[in-house]
Amino acid sequence: MGVRGRILVSALFVAALIASLAMPGIVVATAPTKVSVEPPSFTDIFPGDTFSVDLRIDEVVGLNAWQVKVYFNAWMLKVNSVTEGPFLKDAPGVPPGQTFFIWKVSPLGDYVTIGVTYKKAYEASGSGLLATIVFKCMGAGTTKLDLQALLLNKYGYTIETTVSGGSVNQKAVAEVTGRTQEHQRCPSDTPNTLYARVGVSASIPYDTVQVYTVFSGVAMDGSPIILEAATQTFGKGSEEAFAVTFDTPSYGVGSYEFEVRAFFSYDGIAWYRGEVIKSLGFVVIP
């Protein structure tokens, strides 16, 4: 190929490259960029505990701005705070104070949006810490930490990325240590009593805990039935029976299902929602 031919090929290549960069939404990453939760799982968390979750980025090229949404069960977790990580603000060659950082919890409390952008056309490459979230455990059970991530380079184009979420396993303060008594057949002309036995885990980090239970069901007409048992104070390793009166004559003949859930407090002020202890099923007969 002659000189003129090589010049023509080079010109066509440059023109094609410029045209591709002008296309909106083009993906420009060349490395397998990943945004993840660290550590990926948490256990031995009790209601009232706080713990930290890191958002990490790996193998990114030319990052100028990022936004991550972290989804979780609002009954299980509450966001206490979010702090900016050093990946953008302390990147090599970037003067201090060049990042704008923001975070906001959704109105329903079920996800937090976190974002950082450079104020100018700086960029960072490599791996590091994006942000740290401090959660407070509000109840017992398991919740996922699901991620959505958007990464941009300094030209405003998307950087392709994968995400890896996590999970939090939160222990119940009260655990079932005895069988719940179930009324299989109840006469319709007299009130009946529903029972649930609840035991307190010996591993709780407190000497005593206050517990009450809520029996939730549905009447024959579709209206909710909420029966609440009185609060009791437990010591470590102890168990008690909770009882509520089901006014059978008021609700009528039919099949009923109740969920029994415990609520816990260490000080009588802040209450935490626990796991469903038991589902009760019974039939009211004529």
Phi, psi and omega per residue, in radians:
M1 nan 2.350 -3.121
G2 -1.361 3.098 -3.128
V3 -1.081 -0.771 -3.136
R4 -1.079 -0.640 3.131
G5 -1.155 -0.732 3.136
R6 -1.150 -0.695 3.119
I7 -1.094 -0.725 -3.133
L8 -1.121 -0.768 3.129
V9 -1.090 -0.772 3.140
S10 -1.068 -0.760 3.139
A11 -1.087 -0.731 3.124
L12 -1.133 -0.681 3.124
F13 -1.107 -0.801 3.125
V14 -1.094 -0.734 3.137
A15 -1.098 -0.724 3.132
A16 -1.144 -0.692 3.131
L17 -1.121 -0.768 3.127
I18 -1.111 -0.707 3.128
A19 -1.118 -0.687 -3.130
S20 -1.185 -0.648 3.116
L21 -1.191 -0.425 -3.134
A22 -1.398 -0.210 -3.129
M23 -1.309 2.243 -3.119
P24 -1.191 2.497 3.040
G25 1.346 0.176 -3.116
I26 -1.171 2.484 3.114
V27 -1.563 2.219 -3.038
V28 -2.042 -0.021 -3.109
A29 -1.205 2.487 3.090
T30 -1.970 -0.079 -3.118
A31 -2.077 2.748 3.133
P32 -1.317 1.332 -3.101
T33 -1.145 2.462 -3.108
K34 -2.462 2.382 3.010
V35 -1.997 2.261 -3.016
S36 -2.506 2.863 3.043
V37 -1.623 2.325 3.085
E38 -2.278 2.265 -0.156
P39 -1.235 2.842 -3.048
P40 -1.305 -0.295 -3.139
S41 -2.549 2.616 3.118
F42 -2.244 2.374 3.067
T43 -2.321 3.013 3.108
D44 1.035 0.637 3.059
I45 -1.753 2.295 3.132
F46 -1.895 2.684 3.022
P47 -0.913 2.306 -3.090
G48 1.716 -0.339 3.126
D49 -1.273 2.662 2.973
T50 -2.028 2.611 3.140
F51 -2.696 2.772 -3.049
S52 -1.884 2.458 3.083
V53 -2.140 2.239 3.100
D54 -1.690 2.451 2.949
L55 -1.782 2.112 -3.059
R56 -2.056 2.561 3.041
I57 -2.085 2.472 -3.130
D58 -2.304 2.390 2.985
E59 1.032 0.852 3.078
V60 -1.749 2.637 3.116
V61 -2.184 2.144 3.011
G62 1.217 0.747 -3.130
L63 -1.394 2.252 3.108
N64 -2.006 -0.498 -3.127
A65 -2.719 2.627 3.101
W66 -2.575 2.666 3.029
Q67 -2.443 2.301 3.115
V68 -2.264 2.334 2.983
K69 -1.858 2.267 3.110
V70 -1.964 2.060 -3.096
Y71 -1.754 2.509 -3.123
F72 -2.773 3.002 3.108
N73 -1.430 2.042 -3.074
A74 -1.187 -0.359 3.044
W75 -1.269 -0.448 -3.052
M76 -1.634 -0.661 -2.990
L77 -2.304 2.665 3.019
K78 -2.363 2.390 3.123
V79 -1.421 2.109 3.069
N80 -1.520 -0.752 -3.102
S81 -2.862 2.814 3.041
V82 -2.393 2.329 3.113
T83 -2.134 2.527 -3.135
E84 -1.250 2.395 3.049
G85 -1.475 3.020 -3.026
P86 -1.490 -0.068 -2.937
F87 -1.031 -0.833 3.127
L88 -1.484 -0.837 -2.987
K89 -1.207 -0.450 -3.136
D90 -1.929 0.369 -3.138
A91 -1.154 2.589 3.112
P92 -0.995 2.338 3.085
G93 1.455 0.023 -3.129
V94 -1.801 2.125 3.113
P95 -1.122 2.762 3.116
P96 -1.099 2.635 3.044
G97 1.315 0.429 -3.073
Q98 -1.766 0.114 3.128
T99 -1.960 2.610 3.009
F100 -1.994 2.099 -3.018
F101 -2.054 2.382 -3.141
I102 -2.585 2.573 2.997
W103 -2.558 2.629 -3.090
K104 -2.693 2.355 3.090
V105 -1.534 2.473 -3.132
S106 -1.128 2.756 -3.134
P107 -0.989 -0.575 3.130
L108 -1.543 -0.066 3.106
G109 1.287 0.312 -3.053
D110 -1.813 0.027 2.970
Y111 -2.808 2.767 3.089
V112 -2.153 2.354 3.091
T113 -1.796 2.235 -3.102
I114 -2.215 2.386 -3.139
G115 -2.606 2.588 3.068
V116 -2.443 2.412 3.050
T117 -2.464 2.593 2.999
Y118 -1.289 2.552 3.077
K119 -1.343 -0.331 3.091
K120 -2.298 -3.057 -3.017
A121 -1.457 0.865 3.025
Y122 -1.457 2.926 3.071
E123 -2.644 2.714 3.138
A124 -2.288 2.553 3.133
S125 -2.325 2.720 3.105
G126 1.996 -2.473 -3.088
S127 -2.397 2.645 3.117
G128 2.982 -2.934 -3.061
L129 -1.643 2.148 3.103
L130 -1.491 -0.838 -3.071
A131 -2.855 2.836 3.061
T132 -2.194 2.245 3.129
I133 -1.892 2.316 3.033
V134 -1.820 2.052 3.119
F135 -1.798 2.687 2.945
K136 -2.020 2.314 3.129
C137 -1.331 2.147 -3.085
M138 -1.858 -0.188 -3.093
G139 -2.939 3.084 -3.102
A140 -1.729 2.645 3.140
G141 2.319 -2.883 -3.130
T142 -2.159 2.341 3.074
T143 -2.324 2.516 3.060
K144 -1.479 2.682 2.964
L145 -1.956 1.664 -3.108
D146 -1.652 2.525 -3.061
L147 -2.071 2.542 2.846
Q148 -2.229 2.285 -3.054
A149 -2.252 2.460 3.021
L150 -2.256 2.112 3.139
L151 -2.057 2.415 -3.138
L152 -2.241 2.562 2.996
N153 -1.606 -3.078 -3.042
K154 -1.249 -0.200 3.071
Y155 -1.614 -0.048 3.138
G156 1.538 0.170 3.139
Y157 -1.585 2.640 -3.099
T158 -1.279 2.406 3.007
I159 -1.782 2.099 -3.102
E160 -1.130 2.409 -3.121
T161 -2.604 2.740 2.964
T162 -1.917 2.778 -3.134
V163 -2.198 2.677 3.097
S164 -2.436 1.948 -3.084
G165 -1.491 -2.785 -3.102
G166 -2.612 -2.939 3.117
S167 -2.625 2.684 3.123
V168 -2.240 2.161 3.094
N169 -1.850 1.937 -3.038
Q170 -1.873 2.164 -3.050
K171 -1.329 2.523 3.006
A172 -1.359 2.450 3.052
V173 -1.247 -0.687 3.074
A174 -1.796 2.380 3.133
E175 -2.207 2.601 3.129
V176 -1.259 2.155 3.112
T177 -2.044 -0.113 3.110
G178 -2.460 2.820 -3.108
R179 -1.290 2.394 3.040
T180 -1.277 2.334 3.113
Q181 -1.337 2.230 -3.129
E182 -1.985 2.307 3.071
H183 -1.608 1.877 -3.097
Q184 -1.311 -0.661 -3.125
R185 -2.399 2.135 -3.084
C186 -2.096 2.312 3.053
P187 -1.180 2.555 -3.035
S188 -1.484 -0.124 -3.040
D189 -1.749 -0.037 3.139
T190 -2.359 2.573 3.066
P191 -1.097 2.670 3.114
N192 -2.197 2.783 -3.103
T193 -1.957 2.328 3.066
L194 -1.835 2.398 -3.073
Y195 -2.130 2.622 2.955
A196 -2.545 2.241 3.086
R197 -1.679 2.304 -3.091
V198 -2.247 2.311 3.072
G199 -1.986 2.588 3.135
V200 -1.694 2.276 3.136
S201 -1.040 2.359 3.118
A202 -1.259 -0.192 -3.079
S203 -1.629 0.054 -3.118
I204 -1.129 2.565 -3.090
P205 -1.451 0.444 3.138
Y206 -2.390 2.678 3.132
D207 -1.285 -0.652 3.140
T208 -2.387 2.778 3.084
V209 -2.537 2.505 3.085
Q210 -1.660 2.388 -3.056
V211 -2.364 2.407 2.873
Y212 -2.353 2.779 -3.099
T213 -2.121 2.608 3.109
V214 -2.132 2.201 3.070
F215 -1.737 2.027 -3.057
S216 -2.010 2.168 3.134
G217 -2.469 -3.008 -3.131
V218 -2.309 2.305 3.119
A219 -1.326 2.988 -3.128
M220 -1.095 -0.490 3.132
D221 -1.537 0.089 3.106
G222 1.597 -0.089 3.134
S223 -1.363 2.604 -3.105
P224 -1.275 2.595 3.014
I225 -2.063 2.087 3.132
I226 -2.124 2.046 3.132
L227 -2.105 2.161 -3.054
E228 -1.997 2.254 3.092
A229 -1.531 2.632 -3.077
A230 -1.129 2.662 -3.140
T231 -1.233 2.421 3.061
Q232 -2.241 2.633 3.098
T233 -1.768 2.210 -3.081
F234 -1.911 2.640 2.900
G235 -1.804 2.938 -3.132
K236 -1.023 2.324 3.064
G237 1.345 0.036 -3.117
S238 -1.602 2.907 3.084
E239 -2.512 2.634 -3.119
E240 -2.472 2.766 3.050
A241 -1.729 2.301 3.043
F242 -1.821 2.413 -3.093
A243 -2.362 2.465 3.037
V244 -2.342 2.699 3.128
T245 -1.651 2.191 3.070
F246 -1.758 1.999 -3.049
D247 -1.401 1.408 -3.046
T248 -0.921 -0.797 -3.110
P249 -1.034 -0.482 -3.105
S250 -1.328 -0.511 -3.011
Y251 -1.757 -0.383 3.002
G252 1.551 3.101 -3.080
V253 -1.291 2.460 3.105
G254 2.639 -3.098 3.140
S255 -1.680 2.445 -3.091
Y256 -2.273 2.513 3.030
E257 -2.234 2.290 3.091
F258 -2.166 2.442 2.920
E259 -1.740 2.365 3.098
V260 -1.911 2.121 -3.119
R261 -2.206 2.450 3.120
A262 -1.740 2.563 3.032
F263 -2.131 2.486 -2.981
F264 -2.196 2.654 3.036
S265 -2.617 2.541 3.066
Y266 -1.729 -0.337 -3.070
D267 -2.261 -0.017 -3.121
G268 1.383 0.045 -3.126
I269 -1.930 -0.998 3.117
A270 -1.618 2.170 -3.120
W271 -1.975 2.505 -3.080
Y272 -2.130 2.430 -3.102
R273 -1.439 2.172 -3.122
G274 -1.721 -3.030 3.139
E275 -1.277 2.813 2.961
V276 -1.199 2.147 -3.115
I277 -1.350 -0.791 -3.009
K278 -2.794 2.623 2.944
S279 -1.857 2.196 -3.119
L280 -1.819 2.377 3.072
G281 -2.259 2.364 3.104
F282 -2.757 2.929 -3.092
V283 -2.175 2.297 3.032
V284 -1.639 2.143 -3.082
I285 -1.919 2.748 3.114
P286 -1.067 nan nan
